[in-house]
Amino acid sequence: MKPTRWIGVGIFLVGMIVLCSYSVYPIYNPDVEDATMLLGVRIGTTLLIIGAVILIVEISVERYREYKKMKEEITEEDLRP
Protein backbone atom coordinates (compact mmCIF):
# COMPACT_ATOMS: atom_id res chain seq x y z
CA MET A 1 0.00 0.00 0.00
CA LYS A 2 1.04 3.54 -0.63
CA PRO A 3 2.01 5.82 2.27
CA THR A 4 -1.05 8.00 1.70
CA ARG A 5 -3.32 5.04 2.29
CA TRP A 6 -1.45 4.12 5.45
CA ILE A 7 -1.88 7.67 6.71
CA GLY A 8 -5.61 7.56 5.95
CA VAL A 9 -6.04 4.20 7.64
CA GLY A 10 -4.00 5.38 10.63
CA ILE A 11 -6.06 8.53 11.11
CA PHE A 12 -9.27 6.51 10.73
CA LEU A 13 -8.12 3.99 13.35
CA VAL A 14 -7.05 6.74 15.75
CA GLY A 15 -10.52 8.24 15.39
CA MET A 16 -12.10 4.88 16.21
CA ILE A 17 -9.86 4.46 19.25
CA VAL A 18 -10.72 7.95 20.50
CA LEU A 19 -14.45 7.29 20.08
CA CYS A 20 -14.18 3.92 21.84
CA SER A 21 -12.13 5.32 24.69
CA TYR A 22 -14.55 8.19 25.27
CA SER A 23 -17.49 5.79 25.21
CA VAL A 24 -15.89 3.74 28.01
CA TYR A 25 -14.62 6.80 29.92
CA PRO A 26 -17.81 7.36 32.00
CA ILE A 27 -17.58 3.82 33.37
CA TYR A 28 -14.24 4.54 35.03
CA ASN A 29 -14.95 8.18 35.89
CA PRO A 30 -18.64 8.73 36.70
CA ASP A 31 -18.09 12.42 37.50
CA VAL A 32 -17.19 13.29 33.92
CA GLU A 33 -18.68 16.48 32.53
CA ASP A 34 -20.78 16.66 29.39
CA ALA A 35 -18.37 19.08 27.72
CA THR A 36 -15.51 16.60 28.08
CA MET A 37 -17.54 13.80 26.52
CA LEU A 38 -18.74 16.03 23.71
CA LEU A 39 -15.19 17.17 22.95
CA GLY A 40 -13.98 13.57 22.74
CA VAL A 41 -16.82 12.57 20.44
CA ARG A 42 -16.19 15.58 18.21
CA ILE A 43 -12.46 14.84 17.98
CA GLY A 44 -13.07 11.16 17.25
CA THR A 45 -15.71 11.89 14.63
CA THR A 46 -13.51 14.50 12.97
CA LEU A 47 -10.60 12.07 12.77
CA LEU A 48 -12.87 9.39 11.30
CA ILE A 49 -14.13 11.77 8.64
CA ILE A 50 -10.64 13.03 7.76
CA GLY A 51 -9.31 9.47 7.47
CA ALA A 52 -12.25 8.40 5.32
CA VAL A 53 -11.85 11.41 3.01
CA ILE A 54 -8.14 10.69 2.57
CA LEU A 55 -8.89 7.06 1.68
CA ILE A 56 -11.70 7.96 -0.73
CA VAL A 57 -9.61 10.57 -2.53
CA GLU A 58 -6.58 8.26 -2.75
CA ILE A 59 -8.64 5.39 -4.16
CA SER A 60 -10.39 7.69 -6.64
CA VAL A 61 -7.12 9.15 -7.90
CA GLU A 62 -5.59 5.69 -8.26
CA ARG A 63 -8.60 4.39 -10.19
CA TYR A 64 -8.48 7.43 -12.49
CA ARG A 65 -4.78 6.85 -13.19
CA GLU A 66 -5.40 3.19 -13.97
CA TYR A 67 -8.33 4.09 -16.24
CA LYS A 68 -6.23 6.67 -18.07
CA LYS A 69 -3.36 4.20 -18.45
CA MET A 70 -5.69 1.46 -19.70
CA LYS A 71 -7.32 3.84 -22.18
CA GLU A 72 -3.91 4.73 -23.64
CA GLU A 73 -2.87 1.08 -23.97
CA ILE A 74 -6.06 -0.13 -25.65
CA THR A 75 -6.75 1.39 -29.04
CA GLU A 76 -10.24 1.92 -30.40
CA GLU A 77 -9.64 -0.69 -33.09
CA ASP A 78 -9.23 -3.37 -30.45
CA LEU A 79 -12.56 -2.45 -28.90
CA ARG A 80 -14.58 -2.84 -32.09
CA PRO A 81 -16.21 -6.26 -32.69
BELNORZI-V428191 format. One record per residue. N is the residue number from 1. SS is DSSP state (h for helix, s for strand, l for the rest). OMEGA is omega in degrees with one decimal (NA if undefined). NEAR is the number of other C-alpha atoms within 12 Angstrom. Layout:
n-><N;N>
ss-><SS;SS>
omega-><OMEGA;OMEGA>
near-><NEAR;NEAR>
This chain:
n-><1;2;3;4;5;6;7;8;9;10;11;12;13;14;15;16;17;18;19;20;21;22;23;24;25;26;27;28;29;30;31;32;33;34;35;36;37;38;39;40;41;42;43;44;45;46;47;48;49;50;51;52;53;54;55;56;57;58;59;60;61;62;63;64;65;66;67;68;69;70;71;72;73;74;75;76;77;78;79;80;81>
ss-><l;l;h;h;h;h;h;h;h;h;h;h;h;h;h;h;h;h;h;h;h;h;h;h;h;h;h;h;l;l;l;l;l;h;h;h;h;h;h;h;h;h;h;h;h;h;h;h;h;h;h;h;h;h;h;h;h;h;h;h;h;h;h;h;h;h;h;h;h;h;h;h;h;l;l;h;h;h;h;l;l>
omega-><-179.9;-179.7;180.0;177.6;178.2;178.1;178.6;178.7;179.0;179.1;178.2;-179.8;176.4;176.6;177.9;179.4;178.6;178.9;179.4;-178.6;178.1;174.7;178.9;-175.1;-179.6;178.3;-177.4;179.3;-175.7;-177.7;-177.4;-179.7;180.0;-178.4;179.0;179.0;-178.8;177.9;178.7;178.9;178.6;179.8;179.7;179.3;178.6;178.8;176.8;-178.5;179.8;178.4;179.2;179.4;178.1;-180.0;-179.3;-180.0;-179.5;180.0;179.1;179.5;179.8;178.3;178.8;178.4;178.6;178.3;179.8;179.4;179.6;-179.9;177.9;-177.2;-177.1;178.4;180.0;179.8;178.9;-177.0;-179.9;-179.6;NA>
near-><12;12;12;21;23;17;21;27;26;21;27;28;23;25;27;27;22;26;25;20;20;28;22;17;22;17;11;11;14;12;12;18;14;14;12;17;24;18;18;28;25;19;25;27;25;22;27;27;22;24;27;27;21;24;26;19;17;23;19;15;16;18;14;14;14;14;14;13;13;13;14;12;13;13;11;11;8;10;9;7;5>
